[in-house]
Amino acid sequence: NLRRAAAAADAALVAKGERAARQQEAARTMQKFFQVCVTDRAPLPVSKKWGALVVINALFHVYFAINNLRLCQNLIRAVEGPAFPKALDGQTVEGRHFAKAEVVTYKRAPAPSETLRGTAETLPAGTLPRHFRGNGAGGGHAATVPPPLAPPHLLAPRWAG
């Protein structure tokens, strides 16, 4: 996966004392994927728009890792726009639906406006999913996530390490 490879490359660069920029390059590449998906004009049953949520979630991860949350707002606007399939609540639209895992990941990502203003709940580091902890190079964003769906003590063992 491009996101994970870029994070590993950045970690190696930081270990060498060099500037980490691979995740930013990965974000630019994924942004191109995103543009292809959301601008597809094919009929909805065969549209590339159904793959956009996977790319959006990957971009959320990268934007959090590089601490560039303002870019998340463009992704959210695209999902909320009129051209995006309205199937985020489990509906089937023209015989298609988004994978539940992708919908849950999208809905559980912190709202950038809340995170930028600092009003999202801050949880202890042991209760955070691994992908929200970052690699240490991204800044102070790693502990800002919305409340989990389950109590933190049930989630900690699953996400430990």
GROMACS elastic network, one bead per residue, 0.5 to 0.9 nm:
[ bonds ]
;  ai    aj funct       b0    kb
    1     4     6  0.55912   500
    1     5     6  0.62707   500
    1     6     6  0.87059   500
    2     5     6  0.51597   500
    2     6     6  0.60843   500
    2     7     6  0.86101   500
    2    23     6  0.88179   500
    2    26     6  0.65570   500
    2    30     6  0.84243   500
    2    58     6  0.89840   500
    3     6     6  0.52596   500
    3     7     6  0.62704   500
    3     8     6  0.87429   500
    3    23     6  0.69111   500
    3    26     6  0.64536   500
    3    27     6  0.79585   500
    3    30     6  0.87673   500
    3    58     6  0.68109   500
    3    59     6  0.81945   500
    3    61     6  0.79170   500
    3    62     6  0.66673   500
    4     7     6  0.50347   500
    4     8     6  0.61681   500
    4     9     6  0.85505   500
    4    23     6  0.87833   500
    5     8     6  0.51249   500
    5     9     6  0.61254   500
    5    10     6  0.85903   500
    5    22     6  0.86726   500
    5    23     6  0.85865   500
    5    26     6  0.89087   500
    6     9     6  0.50004   500
    6    10     6  0.60859   500
    6    11     6  0.85568   500
    6    21     6  0.84632   500
    6    22     6  0.50860   500
    6    24     6  0.84191   500
    6    25     6  0.81171   500
    6    26     6  0.63638   500
    7    10     6  0.50910   500
    7    11     6  0.61693   500
    7    12     6  0.86732   500
    7    20     6  0.89387   500
    7    22     6  0.71670   500
    7    23     6  0.59974   500
    7    62     6  0.84071   500
    7    65     6  0.82896   500
    7   134     6  0.89511   500
    7   135     6  0.74597   500
    8    11     6  0.50603   500
    8    12     6  0.62679   500
    8    13     6  0.86680   500
    8    22     6  0.89023   500
    8   135     6  0.89559   500
    9    12     6  0.51051   500
    9    13     6  0.62070   500
    9    14     6  0.86483   500
    9    20     6  0.78909   500
    9    21     6  0.87834   500
    9    22     6  0.64856   500
    9    23     6  0.82512   500
   10    14     6  0.60778   500
   10    15     6  0.84955   500
   10    18     6  0.88473   500
   10    19     6  0.79428   500
   10    21     6  0.65106   500
   10    22     6  0.57438   500
   10    23     6  0.68993   500
   10   135     6  0.88120   500
   10   137     6  0.85821   500
   11    14     6  0.51288   500
   11    15     6  0.61471   500
   11    16     6  0.87253   500
   11    20     6  0.73574   500
   11   135     6  0.72068   500
   11   136     6  0.89094   500
   11   137     6  0.81208   500
   12    15     6  0.50472   500
   12    16     6  0.63933   500
   12    17     6  0.87516   500
   12    18     6  0.86871   500
   12    20     6  0.84529   500
   13    16     6  0.51063   500
   13    17     6  0.63042   500
   13    18     6  0.50908   500
   13    19     6  0.64446   500
   13    20     6  0.57219   500
   13    21     6  0.86575   500
   13    22     6  0.89953   500
   14    18     6  0.53388   500
   14    19     6  0.62971   500
   14    20     6  0.59863   500
   14   137     6  0.80211   500
   15    18     6  0.74814   500
   16    19     6  0.89006   500
   17    20     6  0.89142   500
   20    23     6  0.76184   500
   20    24     6  0.85890   500
   20   137     6  0.81293   500
   21    24     6  0.53605   500
   21    25     6  0.65348   500
   21    26     6  0.88162   500
   21    66     6  0.88711   500
   22    25     6  0.50422   500
   22    26     6  0.61238   500
   22    27     6  0.85707   500
   23    27     6  0.60459   500
   23    28     6  0.86379   500
   23    62     6  0.64448   500
   23    63     6  0.85733   500
   23    65     6  0.79273   500
   23    66     6  0.70517   500
   24    28     6  0.63680   500
   24    29     6  0.87527   500
   24    62     6  0.77339   500
   24    63     6  0.83173   500
   24    66     6  0.71592   500
   25    28     6  0.51532   500
   25    29     6  0.63618   500
   25    30     6  0.86844   500
   26    29     6  0.50704   500
   26    30     6  0.60888   500
   26    31     6  0.84276   500
   26    59     6  0.88568   500
   26    62     6  0.80025   500
   27    30     6  0.50525   500
   27    31     6  0.59314   500
   27    32     6  0.86658   500
   27    58     6  0.86857   500
   27    59     6  0.62747   500
   27    62     6  0.64252   500
   27    63     6  0.74971   500
   28    32     6  0.65297   500
   28    33     6  0.89501   500
   29    32     6  0.52433   500
   29    33     6  0.66603   500
   29    34     6  0.88334   500
   30    34     6  0.61405   500
   30    35     6  0.86274   500
   30    55     6  0.66726   500
   30    56     6  0.85302   500
   30    58     6  0.79889   500
   30    59     6  0.68004   500
   31    35     6  0.62020   500
   31    36     6  0.86779   500
   31    55     6  0.80675   500
   31    56     6  0.85830   500
   31    59     6  0.75230   500
   32    35     6  0.50690   500
   32    36     6  0.63095   500
   32    37     6  0.86753   500
   33    36     6  0.51939   500
   33    37     6  0.62798   500
   33    38     6  0.88286   500
   33    52     6  0.81106   500
   33    55     6  0.71169   500
   34    37     6  0.50873   500
   34    38     6  0.62037   500
   34    39     6  0.84809   500
   34    49     6  0.87968   500
   34    51     6  0.86668   500
   34    52     6  0.59376   500
   34    53     6  0.87099   500
   34    55     6  0.60303   500
   34    56     6  0.70096   500
   34    59     6  0.89150   500
   34    75     6  0.87124   500
   35    38     6  0.53883   500
   35    39     6  0.59308   500
   35    40     6  0.84039   500
   35    52     6  0.86758   500
   36    39     6  0.55122   500
   36    40     6  0.61866   500
   36    48     6  0.76783   500
   36    49     6  0.85230   500
   36    52     6  0.86992   500
   37    40     6  0.55799   500
   37    47     6  0.79030   500
   37    50     6  0.77691   500
   37    51     6  0.66502   500
   37    52     6  0.54011   500
   37    55     6  0.86991   500
   38    41     6  0.85250   500
   38    47     6  0.89434   500
   38    48     6  0.71742   500
   38    49     6  0.52517   500
   38    50     6  0.88262   500
   38    51     6  0.88998   500
   38    52     6  0.65383   500
   38    78     6  0.76083   500
   38    79     6  0.89072   500
   38    83     6  0.78466   500
   38    84     6  0.71966   500
   39    48     6  0.84905   500
   39    49     6  0.78101   500
   39    83     6  0.86883   500
   40    43     6  0.86868   500
   40    47     6  0.63617   500
   40    48     6  0.60262   500
   40    49     6  0.66706   500
   41    44     6  0.82143   500
   41    47     6  0.71463   500
   41    48     6  0.86215   500
   42    45     6  0.82244   500
   42    46     6  0.64526   500
   42    47     6  0.50643   500
   42    48     6  0.77011   500
   43    46     6  0.58054   500
   43    47     6  0.57331   500
   44    48     6  0.82361   500
   44    49     6  0.76822   500
   44    50     6  0.83078   500
   44    85     6  0.77255   500
   44    93     6  0.83148   500
   44    94     6  0.70317   500
   44    96     6  0.84538   500
   45    50     6  0.86394   500
   45    93     6  0.80443   500
   45    94     6  0.58284   500
   45    95     6  0.66823   500
   45    96     6  0.63385   500
   46    49     6  0.85851   500
   46    50     6  0.82823   500
   46    96     6  0.88500   500
   47    50     6  0.63423   500
   47    51     6  0.83689   500
   48    51     6  0.55177   500
   48    52     6  0.69438   500
   49    52     6  0.50864   500
   49    53     6  0.78519   500
   49    83     6  0.89253   500
   49    84     6  0.68551   500
   49    85     6  0.72648   500
   50    53     6  0.68407   500
   50    54     6  0.85008   500
   50    84     6  0.86755   500
   50    85     6  0.74999   500
   50    96     6  0.80187   500
   50    97     6  0.75853   500
   50    98     6  0.65735   500
   51    54     6  0.57065   500
   51    55     6  0.69435   500
   51    56     6  0.89896   500
   51    98     6  0.82425   500
   52    55     6  0.51702   500
   52    56     6  0.60540   500
   52    57     6  0.86546   500
   52    79     6  0.88551   500
   53    57     6  0.61098   500
   53    58     6  0.85571   500
   53    79     6  0.82811   500
   53    98     6  0.77584   500
   53   102     6  0.64411   500
   53   103     6  0.75867   500
   53   106     6  0.74739   500
   54    57     6  0.53417   500
   54    58     6  0.63604   500
   54    59     6  0.87100   500
   54   102     6  0.62424   500
   54   106     6  0.88571   500
   55    58     6  0.50923   500
   55    59     6  0.61125   500
   55    60     6  0.86173   500
   56    59     6  0.50280   500
   56    60     6  0.61827   500
   56    61     6  0.87710   500
   56    72     6  0.86070   500
   56    75     6  0.64679   500
   56    76     6  0.85624   500
   56    79     6  0.89959   500
   56   106     6  0.78085   500
   57    60     6  0.50135   500
   57    61     6  0.64574   500
   57    62     6  0.88450   500
   57   102     6  0.72485   500
   57   105     6  0.67341   500
   57   106     6  0.59865   500
   57   109     6  0.83371   500
   58    61     6  0.51746   500
   58    62     6  0.64229   500
   58    63     6  0.86889   500
   59    62     6  0.50392   500
   59    63     6  0.59456   500
   59    64     6  0.84360   500
   59    71     6  0.89855   500
   59    72     6  0.78273   500
   59    75     6  0.85229   500
   60    63     6  0.51453   500
   60    64     6  0.61268   500
   60    65     6  0.85435   500
   60    69     6  0.81237   500
   60    71     6  0.86457   500
   60    72     6  0.63552   500
   60    75     6  0.85324   500
   60   106     6  0.85257   500
   60   109     6  0.76216   500
   61    64     6  0.52780   500
   61    65     6  0.61937   500
   61    66     6  0.88006   500
   61   109     6  0.89617   500
   61   131     6  0.67196   500
   61   132     6  0.72850   500
   61   134     6  0.85587   500
   62    66     6  0.61812   500
   62    67     6  0.82872   500
   62    68     6  0.85269   500
   63    66     6  0.52643   500
   63    67     6  0.57796   500
   63    68     6  0.50372   500
   63    69     6  0.57344   500
   63    70     6  0.84417   500
   63    71     6  0.70351   500
   63    72     6  0.70726   500
   64    68     6  0.62924   500
   64    69     6  0.61928   500
   64    72     6  0.88988   500
   64   131     6  0.89609   500
   64   132     6  0.72922   500
   64   134     6  0.73419   500
   64   138     6  0.73768   500
   64   141     6  0.67534   500
   64   142     6  0.75184   500
   65    68     6  0.78926   500
   65   131     6  0.84583   500
   65   132     6  0.77860   500
   65   133     6  0.82209   500
   65   134     6  0.51343   500
   65   135     6  0.69554   500
   65   136     6  0.83754   500
   65   137     6  0.75521   500
   65   138     6  0.51105   500
   65   139     6  0.81827   500
   65   141     6  0.79483   500
   65   142     6  0.78525   500
   66    69     6  0.84056   500
   66   134     6  0.84462   500
   66   137     6  0.74492   500
   66   139     6  0.78038   500
   67    70     6  0.88875   500
   67   137     6  0.89364   500
   67   138     6  0.52442   500
   67   139     6  0.63953   500
   67   140     6  0.79701   500
   67   141     6  0.63781   500
   67   142     6  0.88028   500
   68    71     6  0.62248   500
   68    72     6  0.79577   500
   68   138     6  0.87952   500
   69    72     6  0.54273   500
   69    73     6  0.76151   500
   69   112     6  0.58762   500
   69   113     6  0.85972   500
   69   115     6  0.79584   500
   69   116     6  0.71863   500
   70    73     6  0.57496   500
   70    74     6  0.79325   500
   70   112     6  0.66565   500
   70   113     6  0.81187   500
   70   116     6  0.78405   500
   71    74     6  0.57809   500
   71    75     6  0.72593   500
   71   112     6  0.86131   500
   72    75     6  0.52418   500
   72    76     6  0.63694   500
   72    77     6  0.87297   500
   72   111     6  0.83978   500
   72   112     6  0.63235   500
   73    76     6  0.51062   500
   73    77     6  0.61414   500
   73    78     6  0.86711   500
   73   111     6  0.84356   500
   73   112     6  0.64976   500
   73   113     6  0.78791   500
   74    77     6  0.51232   500
   74    78     6  0.63292   500
   74    79     6  0.88581   500
   75    78     6  0.51671   500
   75    79     6  0.64449   500
   75    80     6  0.87416   500
   76    79     6  0.51387   500
   76    80     6  0.61454   500
   76    81     6  0.84299   500
   76   111     6  0.88286   500
   77    80     6  0.51035   500
   77    81     6  0.58652   500
   78    81     6  0.50338   500
   78    82     6  0.82422   500
   78    83     6  0.79312   500
   78    84     6  0.68418   500
   79    82     6  0.81860   500
   79    83     6  0.81931   500
   79    84     6  0.55672   500
   79    85     6  0.79947   500
   79    86     6  0.84360   500
   80    83     6  0.84799   500
   80    84     6  0.69552   500
   80    86     6  0.83823   500
   81    84     6  0.59183   500
   82    85     6  0.79607   500
   82    86     6  0.83983   500
   83    86     6  0.87109   500
   84    87     6  0.87821   500
   85    88     6  0.80331   500
   85    93     6  0.72536   500
   85    97     6  0.86857   500
   86    89     6  0.80012   500
   86    91     6  0.77849   500
   86    92     6  0.88204   500
   86    93     6  0.73377   500
   87    90     6  0.58121   500
   87    92     6  0.62297   500
   87    93     6  0.63675   500
   87    96     6  0.84510   500
   87    97     6  0.60777   500
   87    98     6  0.66760   500
   87   103     6  0.89704   500
   88    91     6  0.69263   500
   88    97     6  0.81766   500
   88    98     6  0.70047   500
   88   100     6  0.87842   500
   88   103     6  0.60452   500
   88   104     6  0.89479   500
   88   106     6  0.89865   500
   88   107     6  0.85969   500
   89   103     6  0.78489   500
   90    97     6  0.69516   500
   90    98     6  0.73849   500
   90    99     6  0.86024   500
   90   100     6  0.73756   500
   90   103     6  0.82192   500
   91    96     6  0.85000   500
   91    97     6  0.64874   500
   91    98     6  0.85312   500
   92    95     6  0.57318   500
   92    96     6  0.53129   500
   92    98     6  0.82688   500
   93    96     6  0.53014   500
   93    97     6  0.62999   500
   94    97     6  0.84514   500
   97   100     6  0.86754   500
   98   101     6  0.84217   500
   98   102     6  0.68842   500
   98   103     6  0.66472   500
   99   102     6  0.53923   500
   99   103     6  0.64354   500
   99   104     6  0.87910   500
  100   103     6  0.50860   500
  100   104     6  0.60917   500
  100   105     6  0.85183   500
  101   104     6  0.52386   500
  101   105     6  0.61477   500
  101   106     6  0.85947   500
  102   105     6  0.51048   500
  102   106     6  0.60802   500
  102   107     6  0.85618   500
  103   106     6  0.51098   500
  103   107     6  0.60776   500
  103   108     6  0.84930   500
  104   107     6  0.51585   500
  104   108     6  0.59477   500
  104   109     6  0.85529   500
  105   108     6  0.52797   500
  105   109     6  0.62336   500
  106   109     6  0.55404   500
  106   110     6  0.88924   500
  107   110     6  0.80633   500
  107   111     6  0.88842   500
  108   111     6  0.85984   500
  108   145     6  0.82952   500
  108   146     6  0.69092   500
  108   147     6  0.85643   500
  108   148     6  0.78772   500
  108   149     6  0.85514   500
  109   112     6  0.85991   500
  109   145     6  0.70972   500
  109   146     6  0.72329   500
  110   113     6  0.85141   500
  110   114     6  0.72158   500
  110   115     6  0.65215   500
  110   120     6  0.72907   500
  110   144     6  0.76202   500
  110   145     6  0.53815   500
  110   146     6  0.55387   500
  111   114     6  0.53729   500
  111   115     6  0.62158   500
  111   116     6  0.85764   500
  111   120     6  0.81470   500
  111   145     6  0.87558   500
  111   146     6  0.82938   500
  112   116     6  0.57963   500
  112   117     6  0.83505   500
  113   116     6  0.52357   500
  113   117     6  0.62098   500
  113   118     6  0.85314   500
  113   119     6  0.87542   500
  114   117     6  0.51939   500
  114   118     6  0.59922   500
  114   119     6  0.52258   500
  114   120     6  0.55032   500
  115   119     6  0.61772   500
  115   120     6  0.55159   500
  115   121     6  0.88543   500
  115   141     6  0.82568   500
  115   144     6  0.67455   500
  115   145     6  0.78508   500
  116   119     6  0.79031   500
  116   120     6  0.87469   500
  117   120     6  0.80521   500
  118   121     6  0.82322   500
  118   122     6  0.89414   500
  118   144     6  0.80034   500
  119   122     6  0.86181   500
  119   144     6  0.89083   500
  120   144     6  0.62058   500
  120   145     6  0.62891   500
  120   146     6  0.59080   500
  120   147     6  0.84384   500
  121   143     6  0.87482   500
  121   144     6  0.63381   500
  121   145     6  0.62152   500
  121   146     6  0.56617   500
  121   147     6  0.65075   500
  122   125     6  0.89036   500
  122   143     6  0.58132   500
  122   145     6  0.63982   500
  122   146     6  0.77173   500
  122   147     6  0.83644   500
  123   126     6  0.82328   500
  123   127     6  0.66539   500
  123   128     6  0.72165   500
  123   143     6  0.62310   500
  123   144     6  0.70108   500
  123   145     6  0.72694   500
  123   146     6  0.84891   500
  123   147     6  0.78240   500
  123   152     6  0.86826   500
  124   127     6  0.57799   500
  124   128     6  0.72819   500
  124   143     6  0.71991   500
  124   152     6  0.89913   500
  125   128     6  0.56319   500
  125   129     6  0.89379   500
  125   133     6  0.75580   500
  125   142     6  0.83234   500
  125   143     6  0.62700   500
  126   129     6  0.83946   500
  126   152     6  0.85981   500
  126   156     6  0.59654   500
  126   157     6  0.87433   500
  126   159     6  0.80273   500
  126   160     6  0.68388   500
  126   161     6  0.88202   500
  127   148     6  0.87358   500
  127   152     6  0.55150   500
  127   153     6  0.73446   500
  127   154     6  0.88906   500
  127   155     6  0.63971   500
  127   157     6  0.85598   500
  127   159     6  0.73605   500
  127   160     6  0.79918   500
  128   131     6  0.81567   500
  128   132     6  0.63998   500
  128   133     6  0.65709   500
  128   142     6  0.85020   500
  128   143     6  0.72399   500
  128   144     6  0.89670   500
  128   145     6  0.78505   500
  128   148     6  0.87245   500
  128   152     6  0.84321   500
  128   155     6  0.82276   500
  128   156     6  0.73736   500
  128   159     6  0.70293   500
  128   160     6  0.84277   500
  129   132     6  0.55558   500
  129   133     6  0.67846   500
  129   155     6  0.83828   500
  129   156     6  0.82544   500
  129   158     6  0.85817   500
  129   159     6  0.53768   500
  129   160     6  0.79509   500
  130   133     6  0.53317   500
  130   134     6  0.73740   500
  130   159     6  0.61415   500
  130   160     6  0.75313   500
  130   161     6  0.74352   500
  131   134     6  0.61244   500
  131   135     6  0.88504   500
  131   142     6  0.88670   500
  132   141     6  0.83004   500
  132   142     6  0.55399   500
  132   143     6  0.72898   500
  132   144     6  0.81492   500
  132   145     6  0.76363   500
  133   136     6  0.77622   500
  133   141     6  0.81505   500
  133   143     6  0.66212   500
  134   137     6  0.73798   500
  134   138     6  0.65498   500
  134   139     6  0.85582   500
  134   141     6  0.81061   500
  134   142     6  0.57237   500
  135   138     6  0.67875   500
  135   142     6  0.87650   500
  136   139     6  0.66697   500
  136   140     6  0.85855   500
  136   142     6  0.82056   500
  138   141     6  0.70697   500
  138   142     6  0.78062   500
  139   142     6  0.73052   500
  140   143     6  0.71312   500
  140   144     6  0.83457   500
  141   144     6  0.57947   500
  141   145     6  0.87699   500
  142   145     6  0.79766   500
  145   148     6  0.82031   500
  147   150     6  0.84453   500
  147   151     6  0.87426   500
  147   152     6  0.86729   500
  148   151     6  0.67946   500
  148   152     6  0.69228   500
  148   155     6  0.83242   500
  149   152     6  0.87067   500
  150   153     6  0.84095   500
  150   154     6  0.67734   500
  150   155     6  0.68866   500
  151   154     6  0.56530   500
  151   155     6  0.67783   500
  152   155     6  0.50584   500
  152   156     6  0.60841   500
  153   156     6  0.55281   500
  153   157     6  0.77490   500
  154   157     6  0.68873   500
  154   158     6  0.78214   500
  155   158     6  0.55292   500
  155   159     6  0.64358   500
  155   160     6  0.85460   500
  156   159     6  0.53652   500
  156   160     6  0.57389   500
  157   160     6  0.51654   500
  157   161     6  0.86838   500
  158   161     6  0.88504   500
